[in-house]
């Protein structure tokens, strides 16, 4: 069955970097559009970045130029490289394919 497992979250100071991973099973990430979302405390879940079948990427304005989504077809994994992190990036980050979701990974940006 379809499974998405996120990892790589943690605590980092403002300006720092993290790389999130989304390990997929039950399907090939190269055959589907994949997305990252996030949800901050008290806020609705919001779309962060996406990569489509052709490899084209798109980003929310709030992360454009700082975050990079990519995939490794051999490892069947999608990544989110997050640089120049800000306190407002603090959230639980989720990997998504269609109506499938991972369990999320916490990212905390604080001094």
N, CA, C and O atoms as a DFTB+ gen file, in Angstrom:
444 C
 N C O
     1  1       0.838      -1.183       0.000
     2  2       0.000       0.000       0.000
     3  2       0.882       1.245       0.000
     4  3       2.085       1.180       0.254
     5  1       0.251       2.377      -0.291
     6  2       0.989       3.639      -0.343
     7  2       1.384       4.074       1.063
     8  3       0.554       4.125       1.971
     9  1       2.662       4.384       1.222
    10  2       3.153       4.927       2.486
    11  2       4.123       6.057       2.212
    12  3       4.927       5.995       1.282
    13  1       4.037       7.082       3.026
    14  2       4.949       8.224       2.966
    15  2       5.519       8.419       4.368
    16  3       4.760       8.563       5.326
    17  1       6.830       8.425       4.498
    18  2       7.465       8.563       5.797
    19  2       8.456       9.725       5.744
    20  3       9.473       9.666       5.052
    21  1       8.132      10.784       6.493
    22  2       9.006      11.953       6.538
    23  2      10.064      11.800       7.628
    24  3       9.857      11.111       8.627
    25  1      11.183      12.449       7.415
    26  2      12.253      12.504       8.417
    27  2      13.104      13.736       8.150
    28  3      12.977      14.387       7.112
    29  1      13.972      14.043       9.106
    30  2      14.907      15.149       8.911
    31  2      14.566      16.422       9.641
    32  3      15.337      17.380       9.603
    33  1      13.429      16.455      10.304
    34  2      13.079      17.651      11.054
    35  2      13.959      17.817      12.276
    36  3      14.753      16.939      12.617
    37  1      13.806      18.956      12.928
    38  2      14.582      19.226      14.123
    39  2      14.519      20.684      14.498
    40  3      13.690      21.440      13.992
    41  1      15.412      21.070      15.395
    42  2      15.492      22.451      15.854
    43  2      16.729      23.107      15.268
    44  3      17.807      22.513      15.246
    45  1      16.573      24.313      14.801
    46  2      17.687      25.025      14.174
    47  2      17.538      26.510      14.459
    48  3      16.432      27.008      14.669
    49  1      18.665      27.208      14.465
    50  2      18.643      28.653      14.674
    51  2      18.254      29.364      13.378
    52  3      18.432      28.813      12.292
    53  1      17.728      30.577      13.485
    54  2      17.431      31.359      12.284
    55  2      18.664      31.471      11.394
    56  3      19.779      31.689      11.868
    57  1      18.437      31.316      10.100
    58  2      19.530      31.324       9.134
    59  2      20.094      29.955       8.846
    60  3      20.889      29.792       7.921
    61  1      19.693      28.964       9.626
    62  2      20.202      27.621       9.449
    63  2      19.506      26.865       8.332
    64  3      18.643      27.396       7.634
    65  1      19.906      25.609       8.183
    66  2      19.386      24.759       7.112
    67  2      18.965      23.395       7.654
    68  3      19.482      22.916       8.663
    69  1      18.030      22.799       6.964
    70  2      17.608      21.423       7.219
    71  2      17.225      20.799       5.885
    72  3      16.813      21.492       4.955
    73  1      17.365      19.489       5.808
    74  2      16.870      18.759       4.647
    75  2      15.880      17.717       5.104
    76  3      16.216      16.814       5.870
    77  1      14.662      17.847       4.633
    78  2      13.625      16.870       4.934
    79  2      13.602      15.803       3.850
    80  3      13.854      16.071       2.675
    81  1      13.293      14.587       4.281
    82  2      13.162      13.471       3.342
    83  2      11.772      12.876       3.453
    84  3      11.171      12.864       4.528
    85  1      11.273      12.385       2.342
    86  2       9.991      11.686       2.293
    87  2      10.224      10.380       1.551
    88  3      10.303      10.354       0.323
    89  1      10.331       9.304       2.307
    90  2      10.541       7.993       1.710
    91  2       9.198       7.386       1.350
    92  3       8.321       7.225       2.199
    93  1       9.055       7.051       0.071
    94  2       7.782       6.525      -0.414
    95  2       7.861       5.025      -0.644
    96  3       8.912       4.494      -1.003
    97  1       6.750       4.355      -0.436
    98  2       6.639       2.933      -0.760
    99  2       5.252       2.669      -1.333
   100  3       4.297       3.392      -1.048
   101  1       5.161       1.623      -2.141
   102  2       3.885       1.275      -2.744
   103  2       3.632       1.930      -4.083
   104  3       2.628       1.644      -4.735
   105  1       4.536       2.809      -4.503
   106  2       4.421       3.478      -5.798
   107  2       5.762       4.131      -6.113
   108  3       6.635       4.218      -5.249
   109  1       5.920       4.584      -7.343
   110  2       7.141       5.256      -7.757
   111  2       6.932       6.764      -7.730
   112  3       5.999       7.273      -8.352
   113  1       7.801       7.486      -7.007
   114  2       7.640       8.936      -6.920
   115  2       7.816       9.601      -8.281
   116  3       7.327      10.709      -8.497
   117  1       8.506       8.934      -9.192
   118  2       8.714       9.507     -10.520
   119  2       7.426       9.510     -11.351
   120  3       7.356      10.176     -12.384
   121  1       6.413       8.772     -10.903
   122  2       5.178       8.637     -11.674
   123  2       4.057       9.533     -11.175
   124  3       2.957       9.513     -11.726
   125  1       4.324      10.314     -10.143
   126  2       3.285      11.152      -9.549
   127  2       3.837      12.534      -9.200
   128  3       5.033      12.706      -8.966
   129  1       2.933      13.507      -9.172
   130  2       3.284      14.810      -8.611
   131  2       3.365      14.651      -7.103
   132  3       2.501      14.034      -6.480
   133  1       4.404      15.209      -6.532
   134  2       4.615      15.130      -5.089
   135  2       4.681      16.541      -4.510
   136  3       5.152      17.473      -5.162
   137  1       4.207      16.679      -3.290
   138  2       4.133      18.010      -2.686
   139  2       4.563      17.970      -1.226
   140  3       4.471      16.943      -0.552
   141  1       5.028      19.107      -0.767
   142  2       5.272      19.338       0.671
   143  2       4.278      20.400       1.147
   144  3       4.045      21.407       0.479
   145  1       3.705      20.142       2.315
   146  2       2.846      21.091       2.992
   147  2       3.416      21.320       4.388
   148  3       4.295      20.588       4.841
   149  1       2.905      22.339       5.056
   150  2       3.269      22.561       6.454
   151  2       2.072      23.124       7.215
   152  3       1.170      23.739       6.647
   153  1       2.105      22.888       8.517
   154  2       1.054      23.409       9.377
   155  2       1.671      23.940      10.650
   156  3       2.268      23.195      11.427
   157  1       1.521      25.234      10.854
   158  2       2.014      25.878      12.061
   159  2       0.919      25.830      13.120
   160  3      -0.257      25.691      12.785
   161  1       1.292      25.943      14.399
   162  2       0.294      25.902      15.480
   163  2      -0.778      26.966      15.274
   164  3      -0.470      28.136      15.050
   165  1      -2.033      26.550      15.352
   166  2      -3.139      27.482      15.238
   167  2      -3.445      27.948      13.833
   168  3      -4.308      28.805      13.642
   169  1      -2.751      27.397      12.837
   170  2      -2.963      27.814      11.454
   171  2      -3.383      26.632      10.596
   172  3      -3.212      25.473      10.976
   173  1      -3.937      26.946       9.432
   174  2      -4.325      25.898       8.503
   175  2      -3.087      25.343       7.790
   176  3      -2.057      26.008       7.680
   177  1      -3.221      24.117       7.316
   178  2      -2.147      23.515       6.542
   179  2      -1.989      24.283       5.227
   180  3      -2.977      24.617       4.574
   181  1      -0.742      24.560       4.848
   182  2      -0.501      25.307       3.631
   183  2       0.493      24.587       2.729
   184  3       1.411      23.913       3.196
   185  1       0.287      24.744       1.438
   186  2       1.180      24.165       0.459
   187  2       2.515      24.914       0.459
   188  3       2.549      26.140       0.568
   189  1       3.608      24.164       0.335
   190  2       4.948      24.753       0.368
   191  2       5.655      24.620      -0.982
   192  3       6.181      25.595      -1.519
   193  1       5.657      23.402      -1.517
   194  2       6.407      23.171      -2.760
   195  2       5.870      21.926      -3.450
   196  3       5.272      21.058      -2.815
   197  1       6.091      21.850      -4.755
   198  2       5.662      20.682      -5.518
   199  2       6.626      20.352      -6.634
   200  3       7.331      21.224      -7.142
   201  1       6.652      19.080      -7.012
   202  2       7.449      18.627      -8.151
   203  2       6.567      17.709      -8.980
   204  3       5.974      16.766      -8.457
   205  1       6.483      17.989     -10.274
   206  2       5.593      17.170     -11.087
   207  2       6.364      16.055     -11.793
   208  3       7.569      15.891     -11.603
   209  1       5.640      15.300     -12.606
   210  2       6.224      14.109     -13.220
   211  2       7.432      14.461     -14.086
   212  3       8.404      13.708     -14.147
   213  1       7.363      15.599     -14.746
   214  2       8.468      16.005     -15.626
   215  2       9.662      16.545     -14.855
   216  3      10.737      16.754     -15.419
   217  1       9.465      16.769     -13.564
   218  2      10.551      17.320     -12.743
   219  2      10.459      18.813     -12.530
   220  3      11.289      19.391     -11.829
   221  1       9.469      19.443     -13.118
   222  2       9.271      20.869     -12.898
   223  2       8.850      21.117     -11.461
   224  3       8.100      20.337     -10.874
   225  1       9.344      22.212     -10.904
   226  2       9.088      22.517      -9.502
   227  2       8.348      23.836      -9.355
   228  3       8.400      24.697     -10.233
   229  1       7.664      23.979      -8.238
   230  2       6.957      25.220      -7.934
   231  2       6.982      25.423      -6.432
   232  3       7.102      24.471      -5.662
   233  1       6.867      26.697      -6.023
   234  2       7.034      27.048      -4.612
   235  2       6.048      28.129      -4.196
   236  3       5.637      28.974      -4.991
   237  1       5.687      28.068      -2.927
   238  2       4.937      29.170      -2.335
   239  2       5.840      30.401      -2.297
   240  3       7.058      30.286      -2.159
   241  1       5.236      31.568      -2.418
   242  2       6.034      32.802      -2.420
   243  2       6.858      32.942      -1.142
   244  3       7.955      33.501      -1.161
   245  1       6.325      32.435      -0.039
   246  2       6.994      32.605       1.257
   247  2       8.307      31.832       1.351
   248  3       9.135      32.138       2.210
   249  1       8.513      30.841       0.488
   250  2       9.738      30.026       0.575
   251  2      10.576      30.097      -0.697
   252  3      11.677      29.547      -0.742
   253  1      10.074      30.761      -1.719
   254  2      10.779      30.832      -3.001
   255  2      12.169      31.423      -2.812
   256  3      12.334      32.451      -2.155
   257  1      13.160      30.768      -3.391
   258  2      14.538      31.227      -3.263
   259  2      15.259      30.686      -2.047
   260  3      16.479      30.817      -1.941
   261  1      14.520      30.076      -1.123
   262  2      15.139      29.504       0.097
   263  2      14.995      27.994       0.159
   264  3      15.880      27.306       0.669
   265  1      13.898      27.476      -0.351
   266  2      13.626      26.030      -0.297
   267  2      13.768      25.423      -1.690
   268  3      13.499      26.079      -2.697
   269  1      14.192      24.167      -1.732
   270  2      14.309      23.443      -2.993
   271  2      13.740      22.043      -2.833
   272  3      14.158      21.289      -1.954
   273  1      12.784      21.700      -3.688
   274  2      12.224      20.350      -3.690
   275  2      12.936      19.546      -4.783
   276  3      13.233      20.062      -5.861
   277  1      13.197      18.292      -4.484
   278  2      13.850      17.420      -5.457
   279  2      13.437      15.982      -5.185
   280  3      12.787      15.694      -4.180
   281  1      13.815      15.089      -6.075
   282  2      13.518      13.673      -5.842
   283  2      14.680      12.827      -6.347
   284  3      15.398      13.195      -7.277
   285  1      14.833      11.684      -5.697
   286  2      15.823      10.694      -6.100
   287  2      15.047       9.451      -6.493
   288  3      14.553       8.718      -5.636
   289  1      14.944       9.217      -7.791
   290  2      14.120       8.099      -8.261
   291  2      14.680       6.756      -7.810
   292  3      13.919       5.829      -7.533
   293  1      15.994       6.644      -7.734
   294  2      16.592       5.373      -7.324
   295  2      16.269       5.050      -5.873
   296  3      16.076       3.888      -5.518
   297  1      16.211       6.081      -5.036
   298  2      15.879       5.876      -3.622
   299  2      14.380       6.013      -3.360
   300  3      13.914       5.794      -2.242
   301  1      13.624       6.382      -4.410
   302  2      12.179       6.581      -4.273
   303  2      11.854       7.544      -3.136
   304  3      10.972       7.292      -2.315
   305  1      12.578       8.635      -3.111
   306  2      12.492       9.600      -2.023
   307  2      12.397      11.017      -2.585
   308  3      13.029      11.356      -3.586
   309  1      11.596      11.824      -1.916
   310  2      11.470      13.247      -2.240
   311  2      12.099      14.043      -1.099
   312  3      11.967      13.686       0.071
   313  1      12.778      15.119      -1.457
   314  2      13.481      15.933      -0.473
   315  2      12.954      17.366      -0.471
   316  3      12.390      17.842      -1.457
   317  1      13.152      18.035       0.655
   318  2      12.928      19.470       0.736
   319  2      14.139      20.070       1.434
   320  3      14.291      19.944       2.649
   321  1      14.993      20.717       0.666
   322  2      16.142      21.419       1.220
   323  2      15.685      22.805       1.647
   324  3      15.158      23.572       0.841
   325  1      15.889      23.117       2.909
   326  2      15.422      24.389       3.465
   327  2      16.624      25.182       3.961
   328  3      17.311      24.768       4.895
   329  1      16.869      26.314       3.335
   330  2      17.974      27.185       3.715
   331  2      17.430      28.514       4.236
   332  3      16.257      28.840       4.055
   333  1      18.302      29.261       4.878
   334  2      17.933      30.584       5.407
   335  2      16.627      30.518       6.179
   336  3      15.724      31.327       5.966
   337  1      16.538      29.557       7.067
   338  2      15.299      29.341       7.805
   339  2      14.970      30.514       8.715
   340  3      15.849      31.167       9.277
   341  1      13.669      30.756       8.836
   342  2      13.147      31.853       9.652
   343  2      12.228      31.286      10.729
   344  3      11.707      30.182      10.576
   345  1      12.027      32.022      11.808
   346  2      11.107      31.536      12.846
   347  2       9.712      31.221      12.288
   348  3       9.040      30.312      12.776
   349  1       9.289      31.952      11.294
   350  2       7.953      31.700      10.724
   351  2       7.889      30.433       9.881
   352  3       6.814      30.061       9.409
   353  1       9.013      29.772       9.687
   354  2       9.017      28.470       9.031
   355  2       8.716      27.331      10.004
   356  3       8.571      26.179       9.596
   357  1       8.625      27.659      11.283
   358  2       8.314      26.643      12.294
   359  2       6.946      26.033      12.020
   360  3       5.943      26.740      11.922
   361  1       6.923      24.715      11.900
   362  2       5.690      24.011      11.556
   363  2       5.956      22.510      11.525
   364  3       7.101      22.063      11.586
   365  1       4.885      21.755      11.430
   366  2       5.001      20.340      11.084
   367  2       4.925      20.251       9.558
   368  3       3.998      20.778       8.942
   369  1       5.900      19.586       8.964
   370  2       5.980      19.476       7.517
   371  2       5.506      18.088       7.082
   372  3       5.897      17.069       7.650
   373  1       4.647      18.084       6.054
   374  2       4.035      16.860       5.573
   375  2       4.346      16.639       4.100
   376  3       4.369      17.575       3.301
   377  1       4.581      15.394       3.768
   378  2       4.730      14.962       2.380
   379  2       3.349      14.508       1.884
   380  3       2.564      13.935       2.639
   381  1       3.073      14.772       0.613
   382  2       1.748      14.476       0.075
   383  2       1.800      13.949      -1.349
   384  3       2.590      14.407      -2.176
   385  1       0.936      12.972      -1.614
   386  2       0.646      12.513      -2.972
   387  2      -0.853      12.301      -3.052
   388  3      -1.405      11.431      -2.379
   389  1      -1.502      13.098      -3.874
   390  2      -2.962      13.014      -4.007
   391  2      -3.577      13.152      -2.609
   392  3      -3.406      14.180      -1.954
   393  1      -4.294      12.112      -2.154
   394  2      -4.913      12.193      -0.819
   395  2      -4.141      11.382       0.215
   396  3      -4.660      11.079       1.289
   397  1      -2.907      11.035      -0.110
   398  2      -2.048      10.325       0.844
   399  2      -1.127      11.320       1.551
   400  3      -0.565      12.227       0.936
   401  1      -0.992      11.116       2.868
   402  2      -0.170      12.001       3.683
   403  2       0.776      11.184       4.552
   404  3       0.455      10.074       4.974
   405  1       1.941      11.752       4.809
   406  2       2.812      11.171       5.811
   407  2       2.385      11.612       7.195
   408  3       1.386      12.310       7.368
   409  1       3.177      11.180       8.193
   410  2       2.847      11.504       9.581
   411  2       3.354      12.877       9.987
   412  3       2.944      13.416      11.016
   413  1       4.235      13.439       9.193
   414  2       4.769      14.765       9.470
   415  2       6.059      14.732      10.249
   416  3       6.344      13.776      10.970
   417  1       6.843      15.797      10.094
   418  2       8.080      15.959      10.846
   419  2       8.161      17.401      11.324
   420  3       7.910      18.333      10.561
   421  1       8.513      17.577      12.592
   422  2       8.510      18.903      13.206
   423  2       9.772      19.682      12.846
   424  3      10.886      19.166      12.946
   425  1       9.584      20.912      12.433
   426  2      10.688      21.844      12.208
   427  2      10.478      23.047      13.124
   428  3       9.429      23.689      13.094
   429  1      11.482      23.339      13.928
   430  2      11.424      24.472      14.851
   431  2      12.615      25.377      14.586
   432  3      13.765      24.942      14.636
   433  1      12.325      26.641      14.303
   434  2      13.371      27.621      14.048
   435  2      13.304      28.666      15.156
   436  3      12.347      29.435      15.246
   437  1      14.321      28.679      15.987
   438  2      14.302      29.558      17.145
   439  2      15.724      29.822      17.611
   440  3      16.607      28.970      17.511
   441  1      15.917      31.042      18.126
   442  2      17.221      31.371      18.702
   443  2      17.226      31.084      20.193
   444  3      18.239      31.296      20.860
